[in-house]
Amino acid sequence: MIVMETDSSERTTEVSRVLRSLGLNARLVGSGRILCTVQERVDAGLLDTLAAIPGVRLVRQVGGPFILSGRAPEDRTTVVRVGRAAIGSGEVTVIAGPCAVESREQLLGAAQAVAVAGAKILRGGTYKPRTSPYSFQGMERRGLELMAEVAAHTGLATVTEVIDERSLEAAVEYVDMLQVGSRNMQNFQLLRAVGRAGKPVLLKRGMSATIEEWLMAAEYILAEGNDQVVLCERGIRTFETYTRNTLDLSAVSLIKNLSHLPIIVDPSHATGRPELIAPMSRAAVAAGADGIIVEVHPYPERALCDGKQSLDPVAFNRLMVDVKIVARALGREI
């Protein structure tokens, strides 16, 4: 694998010429940071030769399918900075807010509550991909405007889900982080577009996705030159019916071994049950997750979307107290 310093076509052409002269085949991947993948296995001396070519930033011999998202022996965990949060730095980042933006009053109430409790990033759905076409589909651009307004008032960074290139184009103007939801984890055209957008990305695991499929989805974003990707375990679909999904906490430790990307956990979508959100949040931090993302609504019983799995501000505050105790027991801070 050869990663270029820039996307200069002249530099890339020159490197390709040198590779051909060495009898190596290469192809370009992505459109931001130019990546050349060399299919043949080469010896250490040739790796040094390749690294000395002007314009080359990194040369690495890669095994397995995870070229950019995989962890090499020398890798440290990537730190993704979103506002005041440094996800992957060792701190526990808490993202919280309503499933959907419904009004200025609702969003501001949720944002003020989670900010006081210690969250650093406000979540809020503005484009909502719903199972039923008759369900609330989000406030779209007006919701984005409210996210920006409330963020300025509270000092929180913001994240919202994008569902297509139209919503992506609007979201990049207003929010600090882009979310790709479970349903779109393998929407490869959207992944490429998000990778080119230049914003940190929260990539949720597909509801039926394997670990390899999830990391390969991240690979699409990284191949476009964006290495600011945070993975989110949000539960997978199993035969169990008492919870919305089955939270796979083993994925946290597994990802830590396989990838340098930070990983957070969504106990709200994973369980669908408010009484399980706090214990699963504590368990996620104990397992080594870099953060959690929790649904919080000022009045869950009035929510237009996922009210049954949302916490009210009082319950969220109790959760934060518990999570801080677990984090500090492990030498970590929120």
Contacts in CASP RR format, 6 or more apart in sequence:
PFRMAT RR
TARGET T0000
AUTHOR 0000-0000-0000
METHOD contacts of the structure
MODEL  1
MIVMETDSSERTTEVSRVLRSLGLNARLVGSGRILCTVQERVDAGLLDTL
AAIPGVRLVRQVGGPFILSGRAPEDRTTVVRVGRAAIGSGEVTVIAGPCA
VESREQLLGAAQAVAVAGAKILRGGTYKPRTSPYSFQGMERRGLELMAEV
AAHTGLATVTEVIDERSLEAAVEYVDMLQVGSRNMQNFQLLRAVGRAGKP
VLLKRGMSATIEEWLMAAEYILAEGNDQVVLCERGIRTFETYTRNTLDLS
AVSLIKNLSHLPIIVDPSHATGRPELIAPMSRAAVAAGADGIIVEVHPYP
ERALCDGKQSLDPVAFNRLMVDVKIVARALGREI
1 35 0 8 1.000
1 36 0 8 1.000
1 37 0 8 1.000
1 38 0 8 1.000
1 58 0 8 1.000
1 59 0 8 1.000
1 60 0 8 1.000
1 61 0 8 1.000
1 62 0 8 1.000
1 67 0 8 1.000
1 68 0 8 1.000
2 15 0 8 1.000
2 19 0 8 1.000
2 26 0 8 1.000
2 35 0 8 1.000
2 36 0 8 1.000
2 37 0 8 1.000
2 38 0 8 1.000
2 50 0 8 1.000
2 56 0 8 1.000
2 58 0 8 1.000
2 59 0 8 1.000
3 33 0 8 1.000
3 34 0 8 1.000
3 35 0 8 1.000
3 36 0 8 1.000
3 56 0 8 1.000
3 57 0 8 1.000
3 58 0 8 1.000
3 59 0 8 1.000
3 60 0 8 1.000
4 11 0 8 1.000
4 12 0 8 1.000
4 15 0 8 1.000
4 33 0 8 1.000
4 34 0 8 1.000
4 35 0 8 1.000
4 36 0 8 1.000
4 55 0 8 1.000
4 56 0 8 1.000
4 57 0 8 1.000
5 11 0 8 1.000
5 55 0 8 1.000
5 56 0 8 1.000
5 57 0 8 1.000
6 33 0 8 1.000
6 34 0 8 1.000
6 55 0 8 1.000
7 31 0 8 1.000
7 32 0 8 1.000
7 33 0 8 1.000
7 34 0 8 1.000
8 34 0 8 1.000
8 55 0 8 1.000
11 34 0 8 1.000
11 54 0 8 1.000
11 55 0 8 1.000
12 28 0 8 1.000
12 34 0 8 1.000
12 36 0 8 1.000
14 53 0 8 1.000
14 54 0 8 1.000
15 26 0 8 1.000
15 36 0 8 1.000
15 53 0 8 1.000
15 55 0 8 1.000
15 56 0 8 1.000
16 26 0 8 1.000
16 36 0 8 1.000
18 53 0 8 1.000
19 25 0 8 1.000
19 26 0 8 1.000
19 36 0 8 1.000
19 38 0 8 1.000
19 50 0 8 1.000
20 26 0 8 1.000
22 46 0 8 1.000
22 49 0 8 1.000
24 38 0 8 1.000
24 39 0 8 1.000
24 40 0 8 1.000
24 42 0 8 1.000
25 38 0 8 1.000
25 39 0 8 1.000
25 40 0 8 1.000
26 36 0 8 1.000
26 37 0 8 1.000
26 38 0 8 1.000
26 39 0 8 1.000
27 36 0 8 1.000
27 37 0 8 1.000
28 34 0 8 1.000
28 35 0 8 1.000
28 36 0 8 1.000
29 35 0 8 1.000
29 36 0 8 1.000
29 37 0 8 1.000
29 223 0 8 1.000
30 192 0 8 1.000
30 223 0 8 1.000
30 224 0 8 1.000
30 225 0 8 1.000
31 192 0 8 1.000
31 196 0 8 1.000
31 224 0 8 1.000
31 225 0 8 1.000
32 196 0 8 1.000
32 224 0 8 1.000
32 225 0 8 1.000
33 225 0 8 1.000
35 67 0 8 1.000
35 68 0 8 1.000
35 223 0 8 1.000
35 225 0 8 1.000
37 67 0 8 1.000
38 50 0 8 1.000
41 61 0 8 1.000
42 50 0 8 1.000
42 61 0 8 1.000
47 59 0 8 1.000
47 61 0 8 1.000
50 56 0 8 1.000
50 59 0 8 1.000
51 58 0 8 1.000
51 59 0 8 1.000
60 72 0 8 1.000
62 72 0 8 1.000
65 212 0 8 1.000
65 215 0 8 1.000
65 216 0 8 1.000
65 219 0 8 1.000
66 215 0 8 1.000
66 216 0 8 1.000
66 219 0 8 1.000
66 258 0 8 1.000
66 259 0 8 1.000
67 219 0 8 1.000
67 223 0 8 1.000
68 219 0 8 1.000
68 222 0 8 1.000
68 223 0 8 1.000
68 227 0 8 1.000
69 215 0 8 1.000
69 216 0 8 1.000
69 218 0 8 1.000
69 219 0 8 1.000
69 222 0 8 1.000
69 229 0 8 1.000
69 259 0 8 1.000
69 260 0 8 1.000
69 261 0 8 1.000
70 215 0 8 1.000
70 258 0 8 1.000
70 259 0 8 1.000
70 260 0 8 1.000
71 257 0 8 1.000
71 258 0 8 1.000
71 259 0 8 1.000
71 260 0 8 1.000
72 260 0 8 1.000
75 260 0 8 1.000
76 260 0 8 1.000
77 88 0 8 1.000
77 256 0 8 1.000
77 260 0 8 1.000
77 261 0 8 1.000
77 262 0 8 1.000
77 290 0 8 1.000
78 88 0 8 1.000
78 227 0 8 1.000
78 228 0 8 1.000
78 229 0 8 1.000
78 260 0 8 1.000
78 261 0 8 1.000
78 262 0 8 1.000
79 86 0 8 1.000
79 87 0 8 1.000
79 88 0 8 1.000
79 89 0 8 1.000
79 262 0 8 1.000
80 86 0 8 1.000
80 87 0 8 1.000
80 88 0 8 1.000
80 200 0 8 1.000
80 228 0 8 1.000
80 229 0 8 1.000
80 230 0 8 1.000
80 262 0 8 1.000
81 87 0 8 1.000
81 200 0 8 1.000
81 228 0 8 1.000
82 120 0 8 1.000
82 121 0 8 1.000
82 157 0 8 1.000
82 159 0 8 1.000
82 176 0 8 1.000
82 177 0 8 1.000
82 200 0 8 1.000
83 120 0 8 1.000
83 121 0 8 1.000
83 157 0 8 1.000
83 176 0 8 1.000
84 120 0 8 1.000
84 157 0 8 1.000
85 91 0 8 1.000
85 93 0 8 1.000
85 120 0 8 1.000
85 121 0 8 1.000
85 157 0 8 1.000
86 93 0 8 1.000
87 93 0 8 1.000
87 230 0 8 1.000
87 262 0 8 1.000
87 264 0 8 1.000
87 290 0 8 1.000
87 291 0 8 1.000
88 262 0 8 1.000
88 290 0 8 1.000
90 290 0 8 1.000
90 332 0 8 1.000
91 332 0 8 1.000
91 333 0 8 1.000
91 334 0 8 1.000
92 285 0 8 1.000
92 289 0 8 1.000
92 290 0 8 1.000
92 291 0 8 1.000
92 292 0 8 1.000
92 323 0 8 1.000
92 327 0 8 1.000
92 332 0 8 1.000
92 333 0 8 1.000
92 334 0 8 1.000
93 120 0 8 1.000
93 121 0 8 1.000
93 264 0 8 1.000
93 290 0 8 1.000
93 291 0 8 1.000
93 334 0 8 1.000
94 114 0 8 1.000
94 118 0 8 1.000
94 119 0 8 1.000
94 120 0 8 1.000
94 121 0 8 1.000
94 291 0 8 1.000
94 292 0 8 1.000
94 293 0 8 1.000
94 294 0 8 1.000
94 320 0 8 1.000
94 323 0 8 1.000
94 334 0 8 1.000
95 119 0 8 1.000
95 120 0 8 1.000
95 121 0 8 1.000
95 122 0 8 1.000
95 123 0 8 1.000
95 159 0 8 1.000
95 264 0 8 1.000
95 291 0 8 1.000
95 292 0 8 1.000
95 293 0 8 1.000
95 294 0 8 1.000
96 110 0 8 1.000
96 114 0 8 1.000
96 117 0 8 1.000
96 119 0 8 1.000
96 121 0 8 1.000
96 122 0 8 1.000
96 123 0 8 1.000
96 293 0 8 1.000
96 294 0 8 1.000
96 295 0 8 1.000
96 296 0 8 1.000
96 316 0 8 1.000
97 110 0 8 1.000
97 111 0 8 1.000
97 114 0 8 1.000
97 119 0 8 1.000
97 122 0 8 1.000
97 123 0 8 1.000
97 124 0 8 1.000
97 294 0 8 1.000
97 295 0 8 1.000
97 296 0 8 1.000
97 297 0 8 1.000
98 106 0 8 1.000
98 107 0 8 1.000
98 110 0 8 1.000
98 123 0 8 1.000
98 124 0 8 1.000
98 125 0 8 1.000
98 295 0 8 1.000
98 296 0 8 1.000
98 297 0 8 1.000
98 303 0 8 1.000
98 305 0 8 1.000
98 310 0 8 1.000
99 124 0 8 1.000
99 125 0 8 1.000
99 128 0 8 1.000
99 268 0 8 1.000
99 295 0 8 1.000
99 297 0 8 1.000
99 303 0 8 1.000
99 305 0 8 1.000
99 306 0 8 1.000
99 307 0 8 1.000
99 309 0 8 1.000
99 310 0 8 1.000
100 124 0 8 1.000
100 125 0 8 1.000
100 126 0 8 1.000
100 128 0 8 1.000
100 136 0 8 1.000
100 138 0 8 1.000
100 139 0 8 1.000
100 303 0 8 1.000
100 304 0 8 1.000
100 305 0 8 1.000
100 306 0 8 1.000
101 107 0 8 1.000
101 124 0 8 1.000
101 125 0 8 1.000
101 126 0 8 1.000
101 138 0 8 1.000
101 139 0 8 1.000
101 143 0 8 1.000
101 146 0 8 1.000
101 147 0 8 1.000
102 136 0 8 1.000
102 139 0 8 1.000
102 303 0 8 1.000
102 304 0 8 1.000
102 305 0 8 1.000
103 146 0 8 1.000
104 146 0 8 1.000
104 149 0 8 1.000
104 150 0 8 1.000
106 297 0 8 1.000
106 298 0 8 1.000
106 299 0 8 1.000
107 124 0 8 1.000
107 143 0 8 1.000
107 146 0 8 1.000
107 147 0 8 1.000
107 150 0 8 1.000
108 150 0 8 1.000
108 153 0 8 1.000
108 154 0 8 1.000
109 298 0 8 1.000
109 313 0 8 1.000
110 122 0 8 1.000
110 296 0 8 1.000
110 297 0 8 1.000
110 298 0 8 1.000
110 313 0 8 1.000
111 122 0 8 1.000
111 150 0 8 1.000
111 151 0 8 1.000
111 153 0 8 1.000
111 154 0 8 1.000
111 156 0 8 1.000
112 154 0 8 1.000
113 296 0 8 1.000
113 298 0 8 1.000
113 313 0 8 1.000
113 316 0 8 1.000
113 317 0 8 1.000
114 122 0 8 1.000
114 156 0 8 1.000
114 296 0 8 1.000
114 313 0 8 1.000
114 316 0 8 1.000
115 122 0 8 1.000
115 154 0 8 1.000
115 155 0 8 1.000
115 156 0 8 1.000
116 317 0 8 1.000
117 313 0 8 1.000
117 316 0 8 1.000
117 317 0 8 1.000
117 320 0 8 1.000
118 320 0 8 1.000
118 334 0 8 1.000
119 156 0 8 1.000
119 320 0 8 1.000
120 156 0 8 1.000
120 157 0 8 1.000
121 156 0 8 1.000
121 157 0 8 1.000
121 158 0 8 1.000
121 159 0 8 1.000
121 176 0 8 1.000
121 177 0 8 1.000
122 147 0 8 1.000
122 150 0 8 1.000
122 151 0 8 1.000
122 154 0 8 1.000
122 156 0 8 1.000
122 157 0 8 1.000
122 158 0 8 1.000
122 159 0 8 1.000
123 158 0 8 1.000
123 159 0 8 1.000
123 160 0 8 1.000
123 179 0 8 1.000
123 293 0 8 1.000
123 295 0 8 1.000
124 147 0 8 1.000
124 158 0 8 1.000
124 159 0 8 1.000
124 160 0 8 1.000
125 138 0 8 1.000
125 143 0 8 1.000
125 160 0 8 1.000
125 161 0 8 1.000
126 138 0 8 1.000
126 139 0 8 1.000
126 140 0 8 1.000
126 141 0 8 1.000
126 143 0 8 1.000
126 144 0 8 1.000
126 147 0 8 1.000
126 160 0 8 1.000
126 161 0 8 1.000
126 167 0 8 1.000
126 171 0 8 1.000
127 137 0 8 1.000
127 138 0 8 1.000
127 140 0 8 1.000
127 160 0 8 1.000
127 161 0 8 1.000
127 162 0 8 1.000
127 163 0 8 1.000
127 167 0 8 1.000
127 171 0 8 1.000
128 135 0 8 1.000
128 136 0 8 1.000
128 137 0 8 1.000
128 138 0 8 1.000
128 161 0 8 1.000
128 305 0 8 1.000
129 161 0 8 1.000
129 163 0 8 1.000
129 181 0 8 1.000
129 183 0 8 1.000
129 184 0 8 1.000
130 136 0 8 1.000
130 137 0 8 1.000
130 305 0 8 1.000
135 305 0 8 1.000
136 304 0 8 1.000
136 305 0 8 1.000
138 305 0 8 1.000
139 146 0 8 1.000
140 167 0 8 1.000
140 170 0 8 1.000
141 170 0 8 1.000
144 160 0 8 1.000
144 170 0 8 1.000
144 171 0 8 1.000
144 173 0 8 1.000
144 174 0 8 1.000
144 175 0 8 1.000
145 174 0 8 1.000
147 158 0 8 1.000
147 160 0 8 1.000
147 174 0 8 1.000
147 175 0 8 1.000
148 158 0 8 1.000
148 174 0 8 1.000
148 175 0 8 1.000
150 156 0 8 1.000
151 157 0 8 1.000
151 158 0 8 1.000
151 176 0 8 1.000
157 176 0 8 1.000
157 177 0 8 1.000
158 174 0 8 1.000
158 175 0 8 1.000
158 176 0 8 1.000
158 177 0 8 1.000
159 175 0 8 1.000
159 176 0 8 1.000
159 177 0 8 1.000
159 178 0 8 1.000
159 179 0 8 1.000
159 202 0 8 1.000
160 171 0 8 1.000
160 174 0 8 1.000
160 175 0 8 1.000
160 178 0 8 1.000
160 179 0 8 1.000
161 178 0 8 1.000
161 179 0 8 1.000
161 180 0 8 1.000
161 181 0 8 1.000
162 168 0 8 1.000
162 171 0 8 1.000
162 178 0 8 1.000
162 179 0 8 1.000
162 180 0 8 1.000
162 190 0 8 1.000
162 194 0 8 1.000
163 184 0 8 1.000
163 190 0 8 1.000
164 190 0 8 1.000
165 189 0 8 1.000
165 190 0 8 1.000
165 193 0 8 1.000
168 178 0 8 1.000
168 190 0 8 1.000
168 193 0 8 1.000
168 194 0 8 1.000
168 197 0 8 1.000
171 178 0 8 1.000
172 178 0 8 1.000
172 197 0 8 1.000
172 198 0 8 1.000
172 199 0 8 1.000
175 199 0 8 1.000
176 199 0 8 1.000
176 200 0 8 1.000
177 199 0 8 1.000
177 200 0 8 1.000
177 201 0 8 1.000
177 202 0 8 1.000
177 230 0 8 1.000
178 194 0 8 1.000
178 197 0 8 1.000
178 199 0 8 1.000
178 200 0 8 1.000
178 201 0 8 1.000
178 202 0 8 1.000
179 201 0 8 1.000
179 202 0 8 1.000
179 203 0 8 1.000
179 204 0 8 1.000
180 187 0 8 1.000
180 190 0 8 1.000
180 191 0 8 1.000
180 194 0 8 1.000
180 201 0 8 1.000
180 202 0 8 1.000
180 203 0 8 1.000
180 204 0 8 1.000
180 217 0 8 1.000
181 203 0 8 1.000
181 204 0 8 1.000
181 206 0 8 1.000
182 204 0 8 1.000
182 205 0 8 1.000
182 206 0 8 1.000
182 207 0 8 1.000
182 234 0 8 1.000
182 269 0 8 1.000
183 206 0 8 1.000
183 207 0 8 1.000
184 190 0 8 1.000
184 191 0 8 1.000
185 203 0 8 1.000
185 204 0 8 1.000
185 205 0 8 1.000
185 206 0 8 1.000
185 209 0 8 1.000
185 213 0 8 1.000
185 214 0 8 1.000
185 217 0 8 1.000
186 206 0 8 1.000
186 209 0 8 1.000
186 213 0 8 1.000
186 217 0 8 1.000
188 217 0 8 1.000
188 220 0 8 1.000
191 217 0 8 1.000
191 220 0 8 1.000
191 221 0 8 1.000
192 220 0 8 1.000
192 221 0 8 1.000
192 224 0 8 1.000
194 201 0 8 1.000
194 221 0 8 1.000
194 226 0 8 1.000
195 201 0 8 1.000
195 220 0 8 1.000
195 221 0 8 1.000
195 222 0 8 1.000
195 224 0 8 1.000
195 225 0 8 1.000
195 226 0 8 1.000
196 224 0 8 1.000
196 225 0 8 1.000
196 226 0 8 1.000
197 226 0 8 1.000
198 226 0 8 1.000
198 228 0 8 1.000
199 226 0 8 1.000
199 228 0 8 1.000
200 228 0 8 1.000
200 229 0 8 1.000
200 230 0 8 1.000
201 221 0 8 1.000
201 226 0 8 1.000
201 228 0 8 1.000
201 229 0 8 1.000
201 230 0 8 1.000
202 230 0 8 1.000
202 232 0 8 1.000
202 264 0 8 1.000
202 293 0 8 1.000
203 214 0 8 1.000
203 217 0 8 1.000
203 218 0 8 1.000
203 221 0 8 1.000
203 229 0 8 1.000
203 230 0 8 1.000
203 231 0 8 1.000
203 232 0 8 1.000
204 232 0 8 1.000
204 234 0 8 1.000
204 266 0 8 1.000
205 214 0 8 1.000
205 231 0 8 1.000
205 232 0 8 1.000
205 233 0 8 1.000
205 234 0 8 1.000
205 235 0 8 1.000
205 236 0 8 1.000
205 251 0 8 1.000
206 213 0 8 1.000
206 214 0 8 1.000
206 234 0 8 1.000
206 236 0 8 1.000
207 234 0 8 1.000
207 235 0 8 1.000
207 236 0 8 1.000
207 237 0 8 1.000
207 245 0 8 1.000
208 236 0 8 1.000
208 237 0 8 1.000
209 217 0 8 1.000
209 236 0 8 1.000
211 251 0 8 1.000
211 254 0 8 1.000
211 255 0 8 1.000
211 258 0 8 1.000
214 231 0 8 1.000
215 255 0 8 1.000
215 258 0 8 1.000
215 259 0 8 1.000
218 229 0 8 1.000
218 231 0 8 1.000
218 259 0 8 1.000
218 261 0 8 1.000
221 229 0 8 1.000
222 229 0 8 1.000
229 261 0 8 1.000
230 261 0 8 1.000
230 262 0 8 1.000
230 263 0 8 1.000
230 264 0 8 1.000
230 290 0 8 1.000
231 255 0 8 1.000
231 259 0 8 1.000
231 261 0 8 1.000
231 262 0 8 1.000
231 263 0 8 1.000
231 264 0 8 1.000
232 263 0 8 1.000
232 264 0 8 1.000
232 265 0 8 1.000
232 266 0 8 1.000
232 293 0 8 1.000
233 247 0 8 1.000
233 248 0 8 1.000
233 249 0 8 1.000
233 251 0 8 1.000
233 252 0 8 1.000
233 255 0 8 1.000
233 263 0 8 1.000
233 264 0 8 1.000
233 265 0 8 1.000
233 266 0 8 1.000
233 270 0 8 1.000
233 289 0 8 1.000
234 245 0 8 1.000
234 265 0 8 1.000
234 266 0 8 1.000
234 269 0 8 1.000
234 270 0 8 1.000
235 245 0 8 1.000
235 246 0 8 1.000
235 247 0 8 1.000
235 248 0 8 1.000
235 266 0 8 1.000
235 269 0 8 1.000
235 270 0 8 1.000
236 245 0 8 1.000
236 246 0 8 1.000
236 248 0 8 1.000
237 245 0 8 1.000
237 246 0 8 1.000
238 245 0 8 1.000
238 246 0 8 1.000
240 246 0 8 1.000
242 273 0 8 1.000
243 270 0 8 1.000
243 271 0 8 1.000
243 272 0 8 1.000
243 273 0 8 1.000
243 276 0 8 1.000
244 269 0 8 1.000
244 270 0 8 1.000
244 271 0 8 1.000
244 272 0 8 1.000
244 273 0 8 1.000
244 309 0 8 1.000
245 269 0 8 1.000
245 270 0 8 1.000
245 271 0 8 1.000
245 272 0 8 1.000
246 270 0 8 1.000
247 265 0 8 1.000
247 267 0 8 1.000
247 270 0 8 1.000
247 271 0 8 1.000
247 280 0 8 1.000
249 265 0 8 1.000
249 280 0 8 1.000
249 283 0 8 1.000
249 284 0 8 1.000
249 287 0 8 1.000
251 263 0 8 1.000
252 263 0 8 1.000
252 265 0 8 1.000
252 284 0 8 1.000
252 287 0 8 1.000
252 288 0 8 1.000
252 289 0 8 1.000
253 287 0 8 1.000
253 288 0 8 1.000
255 261 0 8 1.000
255 263 0 8 1.000
256 263 0 8 1.000
256 288 0 8 1.000
262 290 0 8 1.000
263 289 0 8 1.000
263 290 0 8 1.000
264 284 0 8 1.000
264 289 0 8 1.000
264 290 0 8 1.000
264 291 0 8 1.000
264 292 0 8 1.000
264 293 0 8 1.000
265 280 0 8 1.000
265 281 0 8 1.000
265 284 0 8 1.000
265 287 0 8 1.000
265 289 0 8 1.000
265 291 0 8 1.000
265 292 0 8 1.000
265 293 0 8 1.000
266 292 0 8 1.000
266 293 0 8 1.000
266 294 0 8 1.000
267 276 0 8 1.000
267 277 0 8 1.000
267 280 0 8 1.000
267 281 0 8 1.000
267 284 0 8 1.000
267 292 0 8 1.000
267 294 0 8 1.000
268 277 0 8 1.000
268 293 0 8 1.000
268 294 0 8 1.000
268 295 0 8 1.000
268 306 0 8 1.000
268 309 0 8 1.000
268 310 0 8 1.000
268 311 0 8 1.000
269 295 0 8 1.000
269 306 0 8 1.000
269 309 0 8 1.000
270 280 0 8 1.000
271 277 0 8 1.000
271 280 0 8 1.000
271 309 0 8 1.000
272 306 0 8 1.000
272 308 0 8 1.000
272 309 0 8 1.000
273 308 0 8 1.000
273 309 0 8 1.000
274 300 0 8 1.000
274 308 0 8 1.000
274 309 0 8 1.000
274 310 0 8 1.000
274 311 0 8 1.000
274 315 0 8 1.000
277 294 0 8 1.000
277 309 0 8 1.000
277 311 0 8 1.000
277 319 0 8 1.000
278 315 0 8 1.000
278 318 0 8 1.000
278 319 0 8 1.000
278 322 0 8 1.000
281 292 0 8 1.000
281 294 0 8 1.000
281 319 0 8 1.000
281 322 0 8 1.000
281 323 0 8 1.000
282 322 0 8 1.000
282 323 0 8 1.000
282 326 0 8 1.000
284 291 0 8 1.000
284 292 0 8 1.000
285 291 0 8 1.000
285 292 0 8 1.000
285 323 0 8 1.000
285 326 0 8 1.000
285 327 0 8 1.000
285 330 0 8 1.000
285 332 0 8 1.000
286 326 0 8 1.000
286 330 0 8 1.000
288 330 0 8 1.000
292 323 0 8 1.000
294 311 0 8 1.000
294 316 0 8 1.000
294 319 0 8 1.000
295 306 0 8 1.000
295 307 0 8 1.000
295 309 0 8 1.000
295 310 0 8 1.000
295 311 0 8 1.000
296 310 0 8 1.000
296 311 0 8 1.000
296 312 0 8 1.000
296 313 0 8 1.000
296 316 0 8 1.000
297 303 0 8 1.000
297 307 0 8 1.000
297 310 0 8 1.000
297 311 0 8 1.000
297 312 0 8 1.000
298 312 0 8 1.000
298 313 0 8 1.000
299 312 0 8 1.000
300 307 0 8 1.000
300 308 0 8 1.000
300 310 0 8 1.000
300 311 0 8 1.000
300 312 0 8 1.000
301 307 0 8 1.000
303 310 0 8 1.000
311 319 0 8 1.000
320 334 0 8 1.000
323 334 0 8 1.000
324 334 0 8 1.000
327 333 0 8 1.000
327 334 0 8 1.000
END
